[in-house]
């Protein structure tokens, strides 16, 4: 694939990674990803925004060669993480006159991660501008979307926000632009859930920071470019708000069928009360989809058998993930079974310190659920339905 022209004199020169299925040895990538790098040609200076993941250095350099780029004056490092910066050292050797434009915190991280020498940097301040001749870029430092040093670059006149990981999506596509593709929206919501949700308050602050800009295009570092910025901006405003949906998420695992029977009964009880449910069998489910469901679900029910006095390891992984992601969930509880005892409930509660949610009455069953246990699950469904009515959500669906 050749470099793709976004606007006259502005090109996307990065790489599409169609086959990558895991990011950071942690995040599943069902749709692949891309490492977007943007070239801006001004009348006096040439600027490159971000590089690519190291295995794709040849793709980046091939695109630059194809455009006849003989020199680069500035390389903007919006973020120090290696999927953005990993090719930076090789690029600086190829273009010895180039300066790395970034903030002080990112400079220090790039020196540590990639051993870039001090003299190659041009350190900028928040809202500082840089002239390329007939074009001017402005840098806005946007910490914790999703590292402490991240920033975005705004191109005046053309109204392009090069947003780094902010508004990104792990979504490989041959099309440069998206207008309103629901698949891209879903991928962006999943990306927010996995990467941005732990920093929801910082995302809110940075949404306010960029709000005064005349943004006509949003060009993130992963996924397609938004030619209709409101498509993704409205999504983010919703995701970071305090609004939750009339929906219950149940990550579950079962060894001998007892916990599975409890999940089936509770699911039916909730549905009969007009509450949508998303169960996730942790032995087969994609944890990224679980994270996405947690973005706006009102209630979380962890369902687990007791294994050697503790929650099942797969359920424990889900609990740790929830605690790291810090969703805005309002209510949480635990259901499950045990054979002779254990500390399952205590361990789950101790491992959710970041979840600011009310704990509803758990239902822990010895052996297979009996009539009185199913009645307890019905009471739990009633309690959840009562809480959800305070949301003003209509019976029969979420908003």
N, C-alpha and C positions, 0 to 999 in steps of 0.2 A: 504494500500500500504506500502511496506517495503522501507527501505533506498535504494537509487539507487547509484551504484558505477559508478563514472565518470572516474576515473583512479585508478590504484592500490593504495590503501590507502587513496583515496579521495572520499568522499560520499556526495550526496545531501540528507539532513536529514530534510528538511522543510516540508511544507504542501501545498496541492492543494485545493483551495477554489472554487469548481465548481459552487456554487450557489450564490456567491456574485454578486450583480447587481448595487451597488453604492459605490463609494469610496470617502471618505472625505465628505459625504453627498452632493456631487457635481458632480462627474465624473461617467457617466454610464459605466457599465462593461458588455457588451453583451456576452463576452466570459469567464466570471469569471476571476480569477487571481491565482497567487501562491505566497507563501512567502518562498523564497529559503534560506536555511541555509546549510552551507558546513562544513564538518568535514575533517580535514587534520591530518593524523597520521604520525608524524615523528619518527625517531629512539629514540629520547629522550623526546620530548614534543608532546602534542596533542592540536590542535587549532581548535576552532569553529568560523566561520565567520557568523555573524548576528544570530538573533533568529527568531521568528515568531510572527504574530499577536496574542494577548493574548488568544482568544478562541481556538487556535490550539496548545497550550502548550502541551497538552497530546499527540498530534501527534509527536511533536519534541522529547519529552522524550521517547516515545515508540520506535522511531527509534534509539535513542542513546542506550537505553537498549537492543534493538535487536542486536546491534553491540558489545555489551559487554563493553560499555564505562563506566568505573568506576571512572575516573578522567579526568578533563579538566584543562589544564594549562593556556590557554589563550582564551579569547572570544573577537574577533575583532568586534568593533562597527564602521562600515563604515559610519553610518548615524543614527541620533538620533530619527527619526520619528518612531512612535510606531508600525507600521506594521513591522518594522525591530527590534526594541528594546523592544517591549512591554513585552516580556517574560523574559527579562534580570534579573530582581530582583528575580524571582522564580528560574531561572537557577543558579544564584550565591548562593542562599540558598542550592540548591541541590549539587553544587560543590564548597564547601567553600574555596578551594585553588585556584580557578580560578581568574585571573586578567583580567580586562577589558582593552584591548589595543585600544587606540584611540588618536586623537589629542586634544589639549587643548580646542579648541572651542566646540568640540563634548562632551568632558568631562563635561564642564560647562552646556551644554544643558541637558545632561543625569541626572546631579545632580538636575536640576530644574524640569524636566519632570517626573523622576522616583525615585527621592530621593536616588540615588545610593551614598553610602558614599565615601569620598575622598580616603580612604585607599585601595579601591578595584581597583583603576585605575593604569595603566602603560601608561603614556603619551609619545607619540612618536612625532618626528619631520618629516617634509617632506623628503621623500626618505630614511628614516631610515629603517634598516633591522633587522630582528629577526630570530634567528636560532632555528630550531626544531630538530637539530641533523643532519640528512642526507638531510634535506630540509630547504630552506631559503625563507622567505617572505619579500617583500619590500612594504612599504606604500607610496602612492603618494597622497598628499592632492589635491583634485579637487573641489574647491569651486564653488557653484552655479550650480551643476548638481544633485539635484536642490535646496539644502539648502546651507547656507554659510559654514557649517562644513563638508560637504561630502568628502569622500576619497575613493580610490580604493586600493585593495590589489593584489599584483602580486607575483605569485609563480615561483621562478626561477627554471630552469631545466625542469620543466614540461610545462612552458610557458602558465600558466593559469592566466587570468586577472579576478579577482572577482570584478565586476564593479559596484556593488550596483545598484542604479536606472539608471545609465548611461547604455544605450543600452537595457533597460528592455522592457517588454510588459505585459500588462494585458491580459494573454492568458493561460487558464487552459488546460493542455494536459498531458496525461499519459506518452507520450514519453519524455525522458529526453533531447534528442538532437534534433536540427533542422539543416538540411543541407541547405535548400533553400525554405522552405515552404512559398508560397505567402501569406497565411493567417497570418502567424507569422509576415511577413514583414509588412503587412497592420496594424496589431495590434501594432507593434513597431513604425510605423509612427504615428499612432493615439496617442500612449503614448508620443512620442516626442512632438507632437502638444499640448497636454493638459498639459504637465509637464515641458518640456525642452525649448520649443520655446520662452518663455519670456526671457530666458537667452542665446540667440543664440550666442552672442559674447563670453560668458564664455565657452560654449560648444566648440566653435572653438579653444579657447586657450587650453582647456583640451584635445581635439583631438591631437593637436600638442605636448602636454606634453607626451602622451602615445605612440606617433608614433615610438620612437626609440626602444620600447620594442619588444622582440621576442614573439609575441602573437599567440599562436596556438589554444587556446580555450578562449571564452569569456563566463563567468558564471555570469549572472546578478541576481539581487535579486527578479525579477518577470519574469515569462515566461520561455520558453525553453532555453537551453544552446546552444551556437553557436559553432559548431565544424568546421565551415568554417567562421572565423572571418570577412573576406572581405565582406561577405553577408550583414552584418549589418554596418560595417565601411564605405562601399561605400555609403550606404543609408544615414548615418549621414553626410558624407562629402557633399552630394548633398543638404540635407535639410538645413544645416547651411550656404550654399553658397548664393550668391546674385542672383542666377538664379531663374527666375520665368517662369511659363508656360503660353502659349497662352490660358488662361481659365478665365472665369468670375464666381464668386460665388455670388449667390443672396439669402441671408436670407430674408424671406418675411412672412407677415401675412396680412390677409384681413378680414374685418368684414362683408361687404355687397357686395363684388365682384369688387369694383372699382380698388383697388390695385392689385388684382389677374389678372384683365384684362390687366393692365399695365405690369405686370410680363410676362404674356403670349406673349404680343406683343413684348416686348424687347427681350425675349428669342428667338423668331422666327427671329427677325431682326439680332441678333448676330449670330445665326446659319447660316443664309443665307450669312453672311459675313465671314464664315469660322472660327468662334470662338466657341469652346465648352463652354457649360454653365452648372453649377450645381446649380439649385434652391433648397432651403431648406425651406419647409413649416414649420414654427416654432411652429405650433400647434401640429405637429406629428413627426417632425424630431428629430434624435438623435444629440444632440449638440456636441458629440465627433466626429461624422462624419463631421460636419461643421468645427470643429477645424482642422481635418486632411486635409480637402479640402483647408484650408487657408494656409497650409504650403508652397505651391508654386504657388498659383493662382496669376495672374498679377493684377486682378481688383476685387474689392468688390463693390456690389451695395446693399445698404440697402433699402428695400421696405416696407413701413409702412403706414397705415392710421393714421390720427390724432385723438387721443383720449383725450378729455378734455384738448385741447390746446397742447398736447405733443405726442411723438411717442407712439404707442401701447406698453404696458408693455413687451410683448414677444419680440418685436423688440428692445426695450431698453435693455433687458437682453443680446441679441446678440451683441449690440453695446458695452456694458460693457465688455463682454467676449472678443471681438476683441481687445479692448484697453488693457486688461490684458495680452493677449497672444502675442501682438506685432508682428504680421506676417510681412513678407518682401514685402507685397503688394505694388505695385507701384502707383495704381490709385484707387480712391474711389469716390462714388457719392451716392445720395439719390433720390429715386422716391417714389411717394405716393399720396394719396388723402386727402382732408379735406372738411369739410362741410361749415364752416364760417370763419375760421382763425386758429391761433395758432402759436406755435414756434417750430414745429417739426424739421425743418432743422437746426435752431440755436442750439437746444438741442443736436441733433446728433453730430454736429461739435464740440460742447463744450466737449462732452464726448469721443472724440477720440484723446486726446493730444499725446498719444504714437504712433499713427499710422503715420509714416513718408511717407505719400502718397500725390500725387497731387489730389486736389478736382476738378472733372469734373463738368460741368454744371448740376445742379439737375433739376428734372422735378417734380414739385408739381402741382397737378390738383385739381380744385374745382369740387367736385362731380364725376360723371362718365367720363372717358376719351373721349374727342371729337376728331374730325378729326385733329384739330390743335395740340392737345395733343399727338396723335399718331405720328404726324410728328416730334414733339419735341423728342419723344423716338427714332425715326429713326435717327435724328441728333446726339443723344447721342450714338447710336450704331456706327455711322460713326466715332465719336470722339474716341470711344474705339478701333475700328478697326485700326484707324490711329496710336494710341499709341502702339498697339500690333505689328504693322508692324516693329516698331523700335527694337523689340525683335529678329527679324530674324526668327520668327516662321512660319512654312508653313501654308498656308490656309487650313482649314479643320481639324486641330487637334493640340493638344499640343505636347510637346516633352517629 
